[in-house]
Amino acid sequence: MNKPTSWRILPRQRILGSTRQLTDVSLRAALYAGVFALAALAGNAAADPRAEGASPLAGAHPARGSRAAKDVLLVHGAFADGSSWSGVTRRLERDGYTVRAVQLREQSLADDAALVRHAIAGIPRPVVVVGHSYGGIVISEATTGAANVVGLVYVAAFALDQGESIQGVITGYPPAPALKHLIVDDQGNATLDPADFVQHFAADVPRDEARALEAAQHPISVSILGTPAGVPGWKTIPSFYQVSTNDEAIDPNLQRSFAKRMGAHTIEIAASHVSLVSKSGAVAELIERAAGKQ
């Protein structure tokens, strides 16, 4: 068997004269993993996962307590807002799902998890919660004890266990090309170098779209990288994971290790870190599976 294996546009926070490029290798490595995610202008048309290069790897969990969900809550990651899910949202709404996308502040894990927890509490029906990249840490933190969450979906995302931090889990993995020239301003917020964003972070998105996404980057606080995680929701909630095999932001093998540890139903897609943009149909299909679609 094979190894398991969002637009509200905010200005980039760069302070001229005080912005610096990171050149220290160890700091780049520490920044490497948690400060990813992205906005998207549109996603691909709906498609079957296999048609988009996806391959199922592990047996699917049933929806929690055999309850199907028609509500989906989407959680973006770093450098993004809820519109990063626009392609996925169109597919899900076409198929009859009610979709909501939160807007994270990306200044502390606790605050972001509280925002998601509040959104979950406002949904009185069974719901599937989905996180991309840094959003995976947020949904893990926010869903512990949430009785109406019937499934968690991780899209090229971090899935930390209690006590782990981004800095800790990336140890042993090489620095990623997308994070080679991270820029940190004098408030401790990070953004991606424009060229690295287009060439590596969103490598399989048309260049004009990738440039537009880069211009709309939302910064993330570097302090989040060392924040230890709490008890994760995936310990008790059925989990699904999408690995991006061409990811140049989070190592695909690290993604596989998260999926294997969770016992997640796992698919692999030949996509960059922004599979929710470039392969939105396959991502939506996985979410529908987590929702209990027959």
C-alpha positions in Angstrom: 0.0 0.0 0.0 1.3 3.5 -0.8 2.2 5.8 2.0 -0.6 8.1 2.9 1.2 9.7 1.5 -9.9 33.5 0.3 -11.4 38.8 -1.7 -10.9 41.3 1.1 -7.6 42.7 0.0 -5.3 44.1 2.6 -2.2 46.1 1.8 1.2 44.4 2.1 2.8 45.6 5.3 6.3 46.6 4.2 8.1 49.5 5.9 10.5 51.2 3.5 13.9 51.6 5.1 13.1 49.0 7.8 12.2 46.0 5.7 14.9 43.4 5.4 15.3 40.2 3.5 16.1 37.1 5.5 19.4 35.6 4.7 20.1 33.5 7.8 19.4 29.9 6.8 18.2 28.7 10.2 15.6 31.6 10.5 14.4 30.8 7.0 14.0 27.2 8.0 12.0 28.3 11.1 9.8 30.5 8.9 9.4 27.9 6.2 6.5 26.0 7.2 3.8 27.9 8.9 3.5 31.0 6.9 1.8 29.7 3.9 -1.5 29.9 2.2 -2.8 32.1 -0.4 -5.5 34.1 -2.0 -7.1 33.0 -5.3 -9.1 34.8 -8.0 -10.7 31.7 -9.3 -10.4 28.0 -9.3 -10.7 25.3 -11.9 -13.9 23.9 -13.1 -15.3 20.9 -11.2 -13.6 17.7 -12.0 -13.1 14.2 -10.7 -10.0 13.9 -8.6 -8.4 11.3 -10.9 -9.0 13.5 -13.9 -6.9 16.2 -12.1 -4.1 13.9 -11.1 -5.4 12.8 -7.7 -5.0 9.3 -6.4 -6.8 7.9 -3.4 -4.5 6.3 -0.9 -6.3 5.3 2.2 -9.8 4.1 3.2 -12.4 6.8 3.8 -13.8 7.5 7.2 -17.6 7.7 7.4 -19.1 11.1 8.3 -19.0 11.4 12.1 -21.8 9.4 13.7 -23.1 8.7 10.1 -24.4 12.3 9.9 -24.0 13.8 6.5 -23.3 17.6 6.3 -24.5 20.2 3.9 -22.5 23.0 5.6 -18.8 23.7 4.9 -16.6 26.1 6.8 -13.4 27.1 4.9 -10.3 28.4 6.7 -7.5 30.1 4.7 -3.8 30.3 5.7 -1.1 32.9 5.6 -0.8 35.5 2.9 -4.5 35.2 2.1 -8.1 35.6 3.0 -11.3 33.7 2.5 -11.4 34.4 -1.3 -8.6 31.8 -1.8 -11.4 29.3 -1.8 -13.4 31.0 -4.6 -13.1 28.1 -7.0 -13.9 25.5 -4.4 -16.8 27.6 -3.1 -18.4 27.7 -6.6 -18.2 24.0 -7.0 -19.6 23.3 -3.5 -22.5 25.8 -3.9 -23.3 24.3 -7.3 -23.7 21.0 -5.6 -26.0 22.3 -2.9 -23.7 23.0 0.0 -23.9 26.1 2.2 -20.4 27.6 2.4 -18.8 30.1 4.7 -15.2 31.3 4.7 -13.6 32.9 7.8 -11.2 35.9 7.7 -8.2 35.2 9.9 -6.1 38.0 11.4 -2.9 35.9 11.4 -1.5 37.7 14.5 -1.8 34.8 17.0 -2.9 31.2 16.8 -5.2 31.6 19.8 -7.1 34.6 18.2 -7.5 32.8 14.9 -8.7 29.6 16.5 -11.2 31.7 18.5 -12.6 33.2 15.3 -13.1 29.8 13.8 -14.6 28.4 17.0 -17.1 31.2 17.0 -18.0 30.5 13.4 -18.5 26.8 14.1 -20.8 27.7 17.1 -23.0 29.8 14.8 -23.7 26.7 12.6 -26.6 24.7 14.1 -26.2 21.7 11.8 -23.4 19.2 11.0 -20.5 20.9 9.3 -17.2 20.0 7.7 -14.3 22.3 8.5 -11.5 22.7 6.0 -8.1 24.3 6.4 -5.3 25.1 3.9 -1.7 25.3 5.1 -1.5 27.4 8.3 -5.3 27.0 8.4 -4.8 23.4 9.2 -3.3 24.3 12.6 -6.2 26.7 13.2 -8.9 24.1 12.5 -7.2 21.5 14.6 -7.1 24.0 17.5 -10.7 25.2 17.0 -12.6 22.0 16.6 -11.7 20.1 19.8 -15.0 19.4 21.5 -17.1 20.8 18.7 -20.0 18.3 18.6 -21.4 19.5 15.2 -18.1 19.0 13.3 -18.4 15.7 11.4 -15.2 15.9 9.4 -11.9 17.8 9.0 -10.2 18.3 5.7 -6.6 19.4 5.4 -5.4 20.8 2.1 -1.6 20.8 1.9 -1.8 21.8 5.6 -0.1 21.5 8.9 -1.8 19.1 11.3 0.1 19.6 14.6 -0.3 17.4 17.7 -0.5 18.8 21.3 2.7 20.7 22.2 4.1 20.8 18.7 5.0 24.0 16.9 5.8 24.8 13.3 9.4 25.3 14.2 9.6 21.9 15.7 7.9 19.8 13.0 10.0 21.2 10.1 13.2 20.1 11.6 15.0 17.7 9.2 13.2 19.0 6.1 15.1 21.2 3.7 14.2 24.9 3.3 11.6 25.4 0.6 12.2 27.4 -2.6 9.0 29.4 -2.0 10.4 30.6 1.3 13.9 31.4 0.1 13.7 35.2 0.4 11.0 35.9 3.0 10.6 39.5 3.9 9.9 40.5 7.5 8.8 44.1 8.4 9.6 46.0 11.6 6.3 44.8 13.1 7.4 41.2 12.8 5.1 40.3 9.9 6.3 38.2 7.0 5.4 38.2 3.3 6.8 36.2 0.4 9.3 37.6 -2.1 7.2 38.5 -5.3 9.3 36.4 -7.6 9.3 33.4 -5.3 5.6 33.7 -4.9 5.0 33.4 -8.7 7.7 30.9 -9.5 7.4 28.5 -6.6 4.5 29.2 -4.3 1.9 29.3 -7.1 3.9 27.7 -9.8 0.9 26.0 -11.5 -1.3 29.1 -11.6 -1.3 31.3 -14.7 1.2 34.0 -14.2 -1.2 36.9 -14.5 -3.3 35.4 -11.7 -0.3 34.5 -9.6 1.0 38.1 -9.9 -2.5 39.4 -8.8 -2.4 37.0 -5.8 1.0 38.1 -4.8 0.0 41.8 -4.9 -2.8 41.0 -2.4 -0.7 39.1 0.1 -1.8 39.2 3.7 1.1 39.1 6.2 1.5 36.7 9.0 3.1 37.3 12.4 6.4 35.4 12.8 5.5 34.8 16.4 3.0 32.2 15.4 5.8 29.9 14.3 6.9 29.0 17.8 3.5 28.7 19.3 2.7 25.3 20.7 -0.5 23.7 19.6 -3.2 22.4 22.0 -5.2 19.2 21.8 -6.2 18.7 18.2 -9.7 18.0 16.9 -8.4 15.3 14.6 -7.9 13.1 17.6 -11.6 12.4 17.6 -13.0 13.7 14.3 -12.7 11.8 11.0 -10.0 13.4 9.0 -9.2 13.8 5.3 -5.9 15.0 3.8 -4.8 16.2 0.3 -1.1 16.0 -0.4 0.3 18.4 -3.1 3.2 16.4 -4.6 4.8 19.4 -6.4 4.6 21.6 -3.3 7.6 24.0 -2.9 6.3 25.5 0.4 5.5 22.5 2.6 7.5 19.4 1.9 5.2 16.7 0.5 6.8 14.1 2.8 5.9 16.2 5.8 2.4 16.4 4.5 2.3 12.6 4.1 3.6 12.2 7.7 0.7 14.3 9.0 -1.8 12.3 7.0 -0.4 9.0 8.2 -0.4 9.9 11.8 -4.0 11.1 11.7 -5.1 7.9 9.9 -6.7 10.3 7.4 -8.3 9.3 4.1 -5.6 10.7 1.8 -5.4 11.7 -1.8 -2.3 13.0 -3.7 -2.6 15.7 -6.4 0.2 16.8 -8.8 -0.2 20.4 -7.7 1.7 23.3 -6.2 1.1 24.5 -2.7 -2.1 26.3 -4.0 -4.0 23.2 -5.0 -7.2 24.9 -3.8 -6.7 27.3 -6.8 -5.2 25.2 -9.5 -7.0 21.9 -8.7 -10.2 23.3 -7.0 -12.4 20.5 -8.5 -10.4 17.7 -6.8 -10.3 19.6 -3.5 -14.0 20.2 -3.6 -14.6 16.5 -4.3 -12.6 15.5 -1.2 -14.6 18.0 0.9 -17.8 16.4 -0.4 -16.6 13.0 0.5 -15.8 14.2 4.0 -19.4 15.6 4.2 -20.8 12.2 3.6 -21.8 12.4 0.0 -22.7 9.1 -1.4 
